[in-house]
């Protein structure tokens, strides 16, 4: 049976806030929990924008890599106030997204969080104007490049869907003038880290398999 262990209640509450935002975006979401050396848990969700969101908290998870229901995990974190939490039954088969590598990330640039937040707000306003019959922004808009950053010999194009995911997960909206958002990348992946979490997306589409 899966189990989470937290030495600090604040870490449990941080994970709860992350899961609550993911459930608001998608009521059927699942959360992948992966233990790391040093007593860390990486939590992952797939957002409706085809972008992964992640947050790291201090604690332990058994087994070391397990996927659980977002709703069940959220309920457990809200109800159980002790240091051990049953996150619900494993739902590993429901996780369908590849995860990025742990190593080989290159620092590209630091951006003012206010600039990124303003770009996300303008994109959301444009999306409302051009949303389809089901309220979904067109893919062409989501894939539009809103930022191009360069550093360490890399030029990284950031699509609007990444900023939508950051806004939807509550990672943006700070009033701190000095707060920064960090952009890192590998040959295949883009990652944007803000104070309350990060979003991750493949830089290039996977080529289809030839039959």
C-alpha positions as CSV (number, residue, x, y, z in Angstrom):
1,X,0.0,0.0,0.0
2,X,1.4,3.4,-0.9
3,X,2.4,5.7,1.9
4,X,3.7,9.3,2.3
5,X,5.7,10.4,5.3
6,X,6.3,14.1,6.2
7,X,8.6,15.3,9.0
8,X,7.2,18.9,8.6
9,X,3.4,19.6,8.3
10,X,4.2,22.6,6.0
11,X,5.6,20.2,3.4
12,X,2.4,18.2,3.4
13,X,0.4,21.4,3.1
14,X,2.5,22.5,0.1
15,X,1.9,19.3,-1.7
16,X,-1.8,19.7,-0.9
17,X,-1.9,23.2,-2.5
18,X,-0.2,21.8,-5.6
19,X,-2.6,18.9,-5.9
20,X,-5.7,21.2,-5.3
21,X,-4.7,23.4,-8.2
22,X,-4.2,20.3,-10.5
23,X,-7.6,19.0,-9.5
24,X,-9.2,22.3,-10.3
25,X,-7.7,22.2,-13.8
26,X,-8.7,18.6,-14.4
27,X,-11.0,16.7,-12.0
28,X,-9.8,13.3,-13.2
29,X,-6.1,14.1,-12.9
30,X,-3.6,11.6,-11.5
31,X,-0.4,12.6,-9.6
32,X,2.9,10.8,-10.0
33,X,5.0,10.8,-6.9
34,X,8.7,9.9,-7.1
35,X,11.2,9.7,-4.3
36,X,14.6,11.2,-4.6
37,X,17.8,11.0,-2.6
38,X,18.0,13.5,0.3
39,X,14.4,12.9,1.5
40,X,12.6,14.7,-1.4
41,X,9.4,13.9,-3.3
42,X,8.9,15.1,-6.9
43,X,5.2,15.4,-7.6
44,X,4.1,15.5,-11.3
45,X,0.8,16.2,-13.1
46,X,-0.2,16.5,-16.7
47,X,-2.1,19.7,-17.3
48,X,-4.8,20.2,-20.0
49,X,-2.3,22.4,-21.9
50,X,-0.1,19.4,-22.8
51,X,2.5,20.7,-20.3
52,X,3.7,18.9,-17.2
53,X,3.7,20.6,-13.9
54,X,5.9,19.6,-10.9
55,X,6.6,20.6,-7.3
56,X,9.2,19.1,-4.9
57,X,8.6,18.7,-1.2
58,X,10.5,17.2,1.6
59,X,9.3,13.7,2.6
60,X,9.4,10.1,1.7
61,X,7.1,8.0,-0.5
62,X,6.8,4.2,-0.7
63,X,7.0,2.8,-3.2
64,X,9.5,5.2,-4.6
65,X,7.6,5.8,-7.8
66,X,3.8,5.6,-7.7
67,X,0.8,7.3,-9.4
68,X,-2.4,8.0,-7.4
69,X,-5.7,9.7,-8.0
70,X,-5.5,13.5,-7.5
71,X,-8.9,13.6,-5.8
72,X,-8.0,10.7,-3.4
73,X,-4.6,12.3,-2.6
74,X,-6.1,15.7,-2.0
75,X,-8.7,14.3,0.4
76,X,-6.1,12.3,2.3
77,X,-3.8,15.4,2.7
78,X,-6.7,17.5,3.9
79,X,-8.1,15.0,6.4
80,X,-5.0,13.3,7.8
81,X,-3.0,15.7,10.0
82,X,-0.4,13.2,11.1
83,X,3.0,12.6,9.6
84,X,1.9,9.5,7.6
85,X,-0.6,9.7,4.8
86,X,-2.2,7.0,2.7
87,X,-2.5,8.6,-0.7
88,X,-4.9,6.0,-2.1
89,X,-4.5,3.0,-4.4
90,X,-1.8,3.0,-7.0
91,X,-3.0,3.9,-10.5
92,X,0.3,3.6,-12.4
93,X,-1.4,2.5,-15.7
94,X,-3.2,5.9,-15.8
95,X,0.1,7.8,-16.2
96,X,0.8,8.2,-19.9
97,X,3.4,11.0,-20.1
98,X,7.2,10.6,-20.4
99,X,9.2,12.4,-17.7
100,X,12.2,14.5,-18.4
101,X,15.7,13.5,-17.2
102,X,17.0,14.5,-13.8
103,X,20.5,15.6,-15.1
104,X,22.0,17.5,-18.0
105,X,20.0,20.7,-17.7
106,X,21.5,23.9,-18.9
107,X,20.8,27.3,-17.3
108,X,19.4,29.6,-20.1
109,X,18.1,32.7,-18.5
110,X,16.4,34.3,-15.5
111,X,13.3,36.5,-16.2
112,X,11.4,38.9,-14.0
113,X,8.3,37.0,-12.8
114,X,6.2,40.1,-13.4
115,X,7.0,40.1,-17.1
116,X,6.1,36.4,-17.4
117,X,2.8,37.0,-15.5
118,X,1.9,40.0,-17.7
119,X,2.5,37.9,-20.8
120,X,0.3,35.1,-19.4
121,X,-2.5,37.6,-18.6
122,X,-2.4,39.0,-22.1
123,X,-2.5,35.5,-23.6
124,X,-5.5,34.5,-21.4
125,X,-7.4,37.6,-22.6
126,X,-6.7,36.7,-26.2
127,X,-7.7,33.1,-25.6
128,X,-11.1,34.2,-24.3
129,X,-11.7,36.1,-27.5
130,X,-10.7,33.2,-29.8
131,X,-11.9,30.2,-27.7
132,X,-13.8,27.5,-29.6
133,X,-17.4,26.3,-28.9
134,X,-16.2,24.3,-25.8
135,X,-14.2,27.2,-24.4
136,X,-10.9,25.7,-25.5
137,X,-8.2,28.0,-27.1
138,X,-7.1,26.9,-30.6
139,X,-3.9,24.9,-30.7
140,X,-2.4,27.5,-33.0
141,X,-2.7,30.1,-30.2
142,X,-1.4,27.8,-27.6
143,X,1.7,26.9,-29.7
144,X,2.4,30.6,-30.4
145,X,5.9,31.6,-29.2
146,X,5.6,34.4,-26.6
147,X,9.2,34.4,-25.3
148,X,12.6,33.6,-26.9
149,X,15.4,33.3,-24.4
150,X,19.1,32.5,-25.0
151,X,22.1,31.5,-23.0
152,X,24.7,28.8,-22.7
153,X,24.7,28.4,-26.5
154,X,21.0,27.6,-26.6
155,X,18.0,29.6,-28.0
156,X,14.7,28.5,-26.4
157,X,11.3,29.4,-27.7
158,X,8.6,29.4,-25.0
159,X,5.0,28.7,-26.2
160,X,2.0,30.3,-24.7
161,X,0.7,26.9,-23.4
162,X,3.6,26.9,-20.9
163,X,2.5,30.2,-19.5
164,X,-1.1,29.0,-19.4
165,X,0.0,26.0,-17.4
166,X,2.0,28.2,-15.0
167,X,-1.0,30.5,-14.5
168,X,-3.5,27.7,-14.1
169,X,-1.3,26.0,-11.5
170,X,-0.9,29.2,-9.5
171,X,2.8,29.5,-10.1
172,X,2.5,33.2,-11.3
173,X,0.8,36.3,-10.0
174,X,3.4,37.5,-7.6
175,X,3.7,41.1,-6.5
176,X,7.4,40.8,-5.6
177,X,9.3,43.1,-8.0
178,X,12.5,41.1,-7.4
179,X,11.2,37.6,-8.0
180,X,12.7,35.7,-10.9
181,X,11.5,32.9,-13.2
182,X,14.3,30.5,-14.3
183,X,14.5,28.9,-17.7
184,X,16.6,25.8,-18.1
185,X,16.7,23.2,-21.0
186,X,18.2,20.0,-22.3
187,X,18.5,19.1,-25.9
188,X,14.9,17.8,-25.8
189,X,13.1,19.5,-22.9
190,X,12.2,23.0,-21.7
191,X,11.7,23.8,-18.0
192,X,10.4,27.0,-16.3
193,X,10.8,27.3,-12.5
194,X,8.8,29.8,-10.4
195,X,8.5,30.1,-6.7
196,X,5.7,27.6,-6.2
197,X,6.5,25.0,-8.9
198,X,7.7,24.4,-12.4
199,X,6.3,23.5,-15.8
200,X,8.1,21.2,-18.2
201,X,7.5,20.5,-21.9
202,X,9.3,18.8,-24.8
203,X,11.0,21.2,-27.1
204,X,10.4,19.1,-30.1
205,X,7.6,16.8,-31.1
206,X,8.4,13.1,-31.1
207,X,8.7,11.6,-34.6
208,X,6.0,9.0,-35.4
209,X,7.2,5.4,-35.5
210,X,7.4,4.0,-39.0
211,X,5.5,0.8,-39.5
